[in-house]
Amino acid sequence: MKKTGKPYKDYKTEDFLTDESFISWVQKNTSTTDWAGMLDKYPHLVPFSEEAKNMISGLKFEQRSYDESRIEDLKKRIRFKTEEFSAKERKGKVFSLSKRTAGAARNKSKKQYWLVASMIATFIVVGSLLTDFFAEKDKLEAPSDFVVRKTDKGQKLTVFLSDGTKVMLNSNSEITFEEKFNNTLRMVHLTGEAFFEVAKDTSRPFLVDANGTVTQALGTSFNIDQKGKEVQVSLVTGKVSVAQKEFNYNEILDPGEQLIIDTEEGLSAEKRNFDRNEVLAWTIGVLFFKHEESREIFEKLESWYGVEIQVEKSPETMAGWSYSGSFHNESLENVLKSIGMVKKFHFRLEGTTVIIF
């Protein structure tokens, strides 16, 4: 750890950027700390360390005498370039099939870390100094374009990433990823639910960030379902590490295991086995219900078919019952007929609105 005494397991990107031992390891592959072993021990640190690596690799260092004025000048130029790059991003480097822009949080995070990068000049002036950073091109190298793929209610989408990874996106979900992954890391941001068949690449870990819960894999298949503060990770093949960044929590999953993380009030985590037919039913067009209450059933039908369901009577009259069953590529009308016959309700369709009575 650094002189501050902060444990390695609590490191963030800015901590790696200001750790002389880590910088030496990235630049010269020599260090008093076994960083490879440290990252194996704490896999949740990989996203932070890789981001720091990319920043350090983009900077040039050479032995120079300490020059306070040059350091301040470099800081100003880095800030200027960061702001210039952010302005370009806002004008359209992030694009989507939908009209909605996404990735703002990621861009904000990168901007903050590049500002931290400007502090490197202060922290590592022990025999070295930022130099010739803008000498030739006088600009920062922009990262790969980010792509957003989004589904609305009633839609599903299959996406192939640049490394060959296959992603099946459930309805009302969204993923953000680099159009072409970099040489050290494959990162995807998920909102909603998706099934991943990850292409094997031992040199580049594959990570999925779902509301702060990061799932890391090399070559495997798993399902992630994110709803609000709850994230459910179900491993089908291979092995994954699941980490919750905010609470420094980490868990390893084997095939057939599921981890449910909830950060609504603090952190709760439950590891258990799961029914593959239930969790993966949606990937083969099967609408699956297991002891689900009326409210949950109607919400799932709205998402699956892209409709709005209204109950003519008060919601209380439709509460208190649950239903189990499955439907393979059935129409909404057939599903409602089957459930209504058992639960004694009728319905009528008015365009994209369903009236339950």
JOHUZI-V939185 format. One record per residue. RES is the residue in one letter. PHI is phi in whole degrees, 0 to 359 (none if undefined). NEAR is the number of other C-alpha atoms within 8 Angstrom. D_LAST is the distance of its C-alpha to the last C-alpha in Angstrom with 2 decimals. Layout:
RES/PHI/NEAR/D_LAST, RES/PHI/NEAR/D_LAST
//
This chain:
M/none/7/64.67, K/280/6/66.01, K/295/5/68.23, T/292/5/65.19, G/82/6/64.47, K/288/9/60.84, P/297/7/59.74, Y/302/7/59.10, K/296/7/55.66, D/259/7/54.61, Y/297/12/56.00, K/240/9/54.13, T/304/11/55.31, E/295/11/57.59, D/290/8/59.28, F/297/13/60.19, L/295/13/61.48, T/248/11/63.85, D/256/9/65.10, E/303/8/68.56, S/296/9/68.37, F/293/12/65.15, I/300/12/66.57, S/297/11/69.72, W/296/11/67.72, V/291/11/65.81, Q/279/8/68.98, K/241/6/71.65, N/59/7/69.84, T/229/7/71.92, S/194/9/70.78, T/281/5/71.59, T/250/6/67.93, D/278/7/66.35, W/291/8/63.37, A/299/6/62.28, G/294/7/62.19, M/296/9/60.47, L/288/11/57.61, D/293/7/57.28, K/289/6/57.07, Y/237/10/54.49, P/298/11/52.38, H/292/14/50.02, L/277/11/53.04, V/304/9/53.23, P/302/9/51.05, F/289/11/53.16, S/294/11/56.46, E/293/10/55.70, E/296/9/54.83, A/294/12/58.08, K/303/9/60.00, N/299/8/58.90, M/292/10/60.02, I/295/12/63.33, S/295/9/64.03, G/276/6/63.67, L/253/8/66.37, K/254/9/70.11, F/233/8/72.41, E/208/8/76.16, Q/292/7/78.89, R/215/7/79.77, S/283/7/81.22, Y/294/9/78.96, D/222/6/78.36, E/300/6/76.18, S/294/6/76.15, R/293/7/75.05, I/300/12/72.20, E/297/8/70.94, D/296/8/71.29, L/296/10/69.28, K/301/11/66.51, K/298/8/66.27, R/291/8/66.20, I/296/11/63.47, R/300/10/61.34, F/299/8/62.03, K/292/10/61.08, T/298/12/57.90, E/295/9/56.79, E/296/8/57.82, F/295/10/55.84, S/298/10/52.71, A/296/8/52.99, K/295/9/53.10, E/300/10/50.01, R/295/8/48.10, K/278/6/49.21, G/140/7/47.52, K/291/9/48.80, V/270/13/45.28, F/227/10/43.17, S/213/11/39.74, L/292/7/37.92, S/273/7/35.45, K/278/5/36.77, R/278/5/36.25, T/274/9/39.39, A/219/9/39.46, G/85/10/42.07, A/299/7/43.06, A/296/6/43.24, R/294/7/45.47, N/296/10/47.77, K/298/8/48.05, S/297/8/48.97, K/295/8/51.61, K/298/11/53.07, Q/299/8/53.46, Y/290/10/55.14, W/291/11/57.51, L/293/11/58.55, V/297/10/59.25, A/300/11/61.23, S/295/11/63.52, M/283/10/64.50, I/304/10/65.99, A/303/11/69.13, T/282/7/69.65, F/282/9/68.82, I/240/11/70.90, V/284/9/73.98, V/286/6/76.04, G/90/9/78.12, S/216/12/75.53, L/208/14/73.99, L/300/12/71.40, T/211/7/73.46, D/55/7/73.25, F/296/9/69.43, F/248/8/69.25, A/298/6/72.73, E/266/6/71.99, K/262/5/68.50, D/52/7/67.87, K/201/6/64.14, L/278/8/61.60, E/281/4/60.22, A/286/5/56.53, P/288/4/54.14, S/299/9/52.30, D/300/9/49.43, F/259/12/46.02, V/246/11/43.13, V/243/14/39.44, R/239/10/36.82, K/225/10/33.17, T/242/13/29.85, D/265/9/26.65, K/300/12/23.12, G/83/12/22.91, Q/242/12/26.73, K/224/9/29.36, L/211/9/33.09, T/251/8/36.34, V/236/8/39.33, F/253/8/42.96, L/276/10/45.09, S/297/8/48.79, D/271/7/49.94, G/98/8/47.96, T/294/11/45.11, K/257/12/41.78, V/236/12/38.61, M/259/12/35.10, L/259/14/32.75, N/285/14/29.08, S/296/15/26.41, N/56/12/26.56, S/225/14/30.12, E/206/12/33.65, I/232/11/37.24, T/234/13/40.51, F/205/10/43.84, E/287/11/47.35, E/303/10/47.88, K/227/9/50.95, F/297/11/51.27, N/284/7/54.47, N/278/5/57.19, T/239/8/56.27, L/206/12/52.52, R/241/10/49.19, M/240/11/46.47, V/232/12/42.79, H/252/10/40.30, L/237/15/36.67, T/234/11/33.41, G/104/12/30.40, E/230/13/30.97, A/205/13/33.72, F/248/12/35.77, F/246/12/39.53, E/247/11/42.27, V/277/13/45.28, A/291/11/48.53, K/288/7/51.42, D/202/8/53.86, T/294/7/55.92, S/274/5/57.46, R/226/10/54.21, P/301/12/51.54, F/253/13/47.92, L/233/13/45.77, V/240/12/42.10, D/258/12/41.31, A/239/11/37.71, N/56/10/37.54, G/92/8/41.04, T/265/13/40.71, V/252/13/43.21, T/255/12/43.27, Q/246/12/46.67, A/213/12/47.57, L/254/13/50.34, G/205/12/48.93, T/194/15/45.82, S/225/12/42.09, F/201/12/39.34, N/244/15/35.75, I/236/11/34.94, D/236/10/31.51, Q/249/14/31.67, K/229/8/28.84, G/62/6/30.22, K/273/9/33.05, E/257/11/32.38, V/233/15/34.13, Q/242/12/33.96, V/248/12/36.89, S/238/13/37.01, L/266/16/40.36, V/264/12/40.63, T/225/10/44.32, G/80/10/47.36, K/209/11/47.52, V/226/13/46.20, S/251/13/46.96, V/244/13/44.13, A/232/13/45.20, Q/253/12/43.55, K/298/10/45.91, E/297/6/45.17, F/252/6/45.83, N/52/10/48.51, Y/257/8/46.63, N/217/11/47.35, E/213/7/46.30, I/258/8/47.28, L/246/12/44.82, D/255/10/45.77, P/306/9/43.76, G/90/12/40.73, E/260/13/40.54, Q/230/13/37.82, L/238/12/38.30, I/248/11/35.60, I/247/12/36.94, D/231/12/35.22, T/245/9/37.05, E/299/7/34.56, E/228/5/37.03, G/75/6/40.30, L/238/9/40.38, S/232/7/38.78, A/221/8/39.35, E/230/7/38.38, K/252/8/40.02, R/203/7/38.71, N/279/7/38.37, F/225/9/35.25, D/272/7/33.55, R/299/9/34.48, N/297/6/31.87, E/284/7/29.13, V/291/10/30.60, L/262/9/31.74, A/306/12/28.90, W/298/10/27.76, T/289/9/31.32, I/243/6/31.10, G/80/8/27.63, V/256/11/25.91, L/271/10/22.54, F/241/11/23.13, F/236/10/21.13, K/223/7/23.12, H/51/7/21.67, E/264/10/19.39, E/286/11/16.84, S/304/12/13.18, R/300/7/14.41, E/295/8/17.28, I/295/11/15.42, F/293/9/13.19, E/296/8/16.47, K/292/8/18.38, L/295/11/16.15, E/299/13/16.54, S/291/12/20.25, W/292/10/20.74, Y/255/10/19.23, G/71/12/19.79, V/237/12/16.35, E/244/8/14.29, I/253/10/10.82, Q/240/8/8.84, V/257/10/6.21, E/297/7/5.42, K/281/7/6.57, S/297/7/9.92, P/306/7/10.76, E/297/6/12.62, T/289/6/9.95, M/261/10/9.20, A/272/9/12.98, G/88/7/15.71, W/232/8/15.13, S/229/8/16.94, Y/212/12/17.40, S/232/9/20.55, G/168/7/21.18, S/217/8/22.63, F/222/9/22.22, H/257/7/25.27, N/51/7/24.85, E/271/7/21.65, S/287/6/19.46, L/300/8/16.12, E/299/6/14.57, N/293/8/16.49, V/295/10/15.62, L/295/9/11.82, K/298/9/12.56, S/294/8/14.91, I/291/9/12.99, G/296/11/9.85, M/295/8/12.52, V/280/6/14.09, K/259/7/11.43, K/62/6/9.41, F/226/8/5.93, H/246/8/5.28, F/207/10/5.86, R/217/7/8.40, L/259/8/11.51, E/231/7/13.38, G/67/5/16.64, T/262/8/16.44, T/245/10/13.03, V/247/13/9.83, I/257/12/6.51, I/260/11/3.82, F/212/8/0.00
//
